[in-house]
Amino acid sequence: MSLKHLLQVPARSSAAVLTAGAAALSGVALAAPAQAAPFYVEISPQSAPGKAIADSVSGSGFGNVVLRTDSTANSQRWEMKQVANLGGSKLAFNYINKEGGCLDVANKSRVSGVKLVVAQCDGSFSQQWIRDFSVNTTFLETQNRNSGLFMTADSTTSGTELKQRVAVGSFGQFWSVFGADPQ
């Protein structure tokens, strides 16, 4: 950062910029601001109270996404990280499980009926999930940004694999997000 650039910064932030500039000129590294600890949530379908989505291969972080009876397992804890404001009341999120995997669609498919998986986070649209907060309700549809299809549980049985499907308005397509634990 050049001194000329530092002097062109508005006065209200000049103290912080001058401090950073002085540190840069002197070779002193400043610590990055502290990040808040992730807040983990459970994602549960309206059709199956007491169940939440989970990685089918608990411990690995990378398997099919299934319904399981609610527990405290890391495979059922998800960080809901906002990645885009799509205008109006629509926001896009990455769901990152506590084991470090992202909720994704198998092979980044755009075909209805394809399984949801936990995959290495890569920032792709197939790992972004849209929620429209214009409806004042606890349960919202969750739409994949890449395919335009919706997260769906076809059954309420534990072990049911989640898929992406065309919106039909069934209870298996409406999801709530509840706070689980801070760490």
C-alpha positions as CSV (number, residue, x, y, z in Angstrom):
1,M,0.0,0.0,0.0
2,S,1.5,3.3,-1.0
3,L,1.6,6.4,1.2
4,K,-0.2,8.3,-1.6
5,H,-3.1,5.8,-1.4
6,L,-3.2,6.1,2.4
7,L,-3.7,9.9,2.1
8,Q,-6.6,9.5,-0.3
9,V,-8.7,7.6,2.2
10,P,-11.7,9.4,3.9
11,A,-10.9,10.9,7.3
12,R,-13.3,8.6,9.3
13,S,-11.1,5.6,8.5
14,S,-7.7,7.3,8.2
15,A,-6.6,6.3,11.7
16,A,-7.0,2.6,11.0
17,V,-5.5,2.9,7.5
18,L,-2.5,5.0,8.8
19,T,-1.9,2.3,11.5
20,A,-2.0,-0.4,8.9
21,G,0.2,1.7,6.6
22,A,2.7,2.4,9.3
23,A,2.8,-1.3,10.2
24,A,3.3,-2.2,6.6
25,L,6.1,0.3,6.2
26,S,7.8,-0.9,9.3
27,G,7.5,-4.6,8.4
28,V,5.2,-5.4,11.4
29,A,2.4,-7.7,10.7
30,L,-1.0,-7.0,12.2
31,A,-3.2,-9.8,13.4
32,A,-6.3,-10.5,11.4
33,P,-9.6,-9.6,13.2
34,A,-11.0,-12.4,15.3
35,Q,-13.6,-14.5,13.5
36,A,-16.8,-15.5,15.4
37,A,-17.1,-19.2,16.0
38,P,-19.4,-20.9,13.6
39,F,-23.0,-21.4,14.8
40,Y,-24.3,-24.8,13.8
41,V,-27.9,-25.7,13.0
42,E,-30.0,-28.7,12.4
43,I,-32.0,-28.9,9.1
44,S,-35.3,-30.7,9.6
45,P,-38.2,-31.5,7.2
46,Q,-41.7,-30.5,8.1
47,S,-42.8,-34.1,7.2
48,A,-40.5,-35.7,9.9
49,P,-40.4,-34.1,13.3
50,G,-37.5,-35.4,15.3
51,K,-35.4,-36.1,12.2
52,A,-32.6,-34.0,10.7
53,I,-30.4,-34.3,7.6
54,A,-27.1,-36.0,8.1
55,D,-24.1,-37.3,6.2
56,S,-24.6,-41.1,5.8
57,V,-20.9,-41.8,6.4
58,S,-20.5,-40.1,9.8
59,G,-16.9,-39.3,10.6
60,S,-15.7,-39.0,6.9
61,G,-17.7,-35.9,6.0
62,F,-18.4,-37.2,2.5
63,G,-21.4,-39.4,1.8
64,N,-25.0,-39.3,0.7
65,V,-27.3,-37.0,2.6
66,V,-30.0,-38.9,4.6
67,L,-32.6,-38.3,7.3
68,R,-31.6,-39.5,10.8
69,T,-33.2,-39.4,14.2
70,D,-32.0,-36.1,15.7
71,S,-28.8,-36.5,17.7
72,T,-25.7,-34.5,18.6
73,A,-23.6,-36.1,15.9
74,N,-21.3,-33.8,13.9
75,S,-22.8,-35.2,10.8
76,Q,-26.1,-33.5,11.7
77,R,-24.6,-30.1,12.5
78,W,-24.4,-27.6,9.7
79,E,-23.0,-24.1,9.4
80,M,-25.4,-22.0,7.3
81,K,-23.0,-19.6,5.6
82,Q,-24.6,-16.8,3.5
83,V,-22.8,-16.6,0.1
84,A,-25.1,-14.3,-1.9
85,N,-28.0,-11.9,-1.6
86,L,-30.1,-12.6,-4.7
87,G,-32.4,-9.6,-4.2
88,G,-35.7,-9.2,-2.5
89,S,-35.9,-11.8,0.3
90,K,-33.9,-14.5,-1.4
91,L,-30.5,-15.5,0.1
92,A,-28.1,-18.2,-1.0
93,F,-26.2,-20.3,1.5
94,N,-23.6,-23.0,1.7
95,Y,-24.4,-25.6,4.3
96,I,-21.1,-26.9,5.7
97,N,-21.3,-29.8,8.1
98,K,-19.2,-29.9,11.2
99,E,-16.9,-32.4,9.6
100,G,-16.1,-29.9,6.8
101,G,-18.1,-31.1,3.9
102,C,-20.6,-29.0,1.8
103,L,-24.2,-30.0,0.9
104,D,-24.1,-30.7,-2.8
105,V,-25.9,-32.5,-5.6
106,A,-24.2,-35.7,-6.9
107,N,-22.1,-34.9,-10.0
108,K,-23.5,-31.3,-9.9
109,S,-26.5,-32.7,-11.8
110,R,-29.5,-30.6,-12.9
111,V,-31.7,-33.7,-13.2
112,S,-34.7,-34.2,-10.9
113,G,-34.3,-37.3,-8.7
114,V,-30.6,-37.1,-8.2
115,K,-29.2,-37.7,-4.7
116,L,-27.8,-35.0,-2.4
117,V,-24.3,-35.6,-1.2
118,V,-21.7,-34.1,1.1
119,A,-18.7,-33.1,-1.0
120,Q,-15.5,-31.2,-0.8
121,C,-16.4,-27.5,-0.7
122,D,-15.6,-25.9,-4.0
123,G,-17.8,-22.7,-4.2
124,S,-19.9,-24.0,-7.1
125,F,-23.5,-23.1,-7.6
126,S,-24.5,-26.7,-6.9
127,Q,-23.3,-26.2,-3.3
128,Q,-25.5,-23.1,-2.9
129,W,-29.0,-23.3,-1.5
130,I,-31.6,-20.6,-1.9
131,R,-34.1,-19.8,0.8
132,D,-36.9,-17.2,0.2
133,F,-37.7,-15.4,3.5
134,S,-40.7,-13.5,2.1
135,V,-43.0,-16.1,3.6
136,N,-43.4,-15.7,7.3
137,T,-43.2,-19.4,8.3
138,T,-40.8,-21.7,10.2
139,F,-40.6,-24.1,7.2
140,L,-39.2,-22.9,3.9
141,E,-38.4,-24.6,0.6
142,T,-34.7,-25.0,-0.1
143,Q,-33.8,-24.6,-3.8
144,N,-30.5,-25.6,-5.4
145,R,-29.0,-22.6,-7.2
146,N,-27.5,-24.7,-10.0
147,S,-30.4,-26.8,-10.9
148,G,-33.4,-24.8,-9.6
149,L,-34.7,-28.0,-8.0
150,F,-35.7,-28.4,-4.4
151,M,-34.2,-30.4,-1.5
152,T,-36.7,-33.3,-1.0
153,A,-37.2,-36.1,1.5
154,D,-39.5,-38.7,-0.2
155,S,-40.1,-40.6,3.1
156,T,-39.9,-39.9,6.8
157,T,-38.0,-43.1,7.5
158,S,-34.5,-42.8,9.0
159,G,-32.0,-43.5,6.3
160,T,-34.1,-42.0,3.5
161,E,-31.7,-40.4,1.0
162,L,-32.5,-36.8,0.1
163,K,-32.9,-35.9,-3.5
164,Q,-33.5,-32.8,-5.6
165,R,-36.9,-32.7,-7.2
166,V,-39.3,-30.3,-8.9
167,A,-41.4,-28.3,-6.5
168,V,-44.6,-30.0,-5.6
169,G,-45.4,-28.4,-2.3
170,S,-45.1,-31.6,-0.3
171,F,-44.2,-31.4,3.4
172,G,-41.0,-33.3,2.4
173,Q,-39.8,-30.1,0.6
174,F,-40.2,-27.7,3.5
175,W,-37.3,-27.4,5.9
176,S,-36.7,-25.6,9.2
177,V,-33.3,-24.6,10.5
178,F,-32.9,-24.7,14.3
179,G,-29.9,-23.6,16.3
180,A,-28.0,-26.6,17.6
181,D,-24.8,-25.4,19.3
182,P,-22.2,-22.7,18.9
183,Q,-19.3,-25.1,18.5
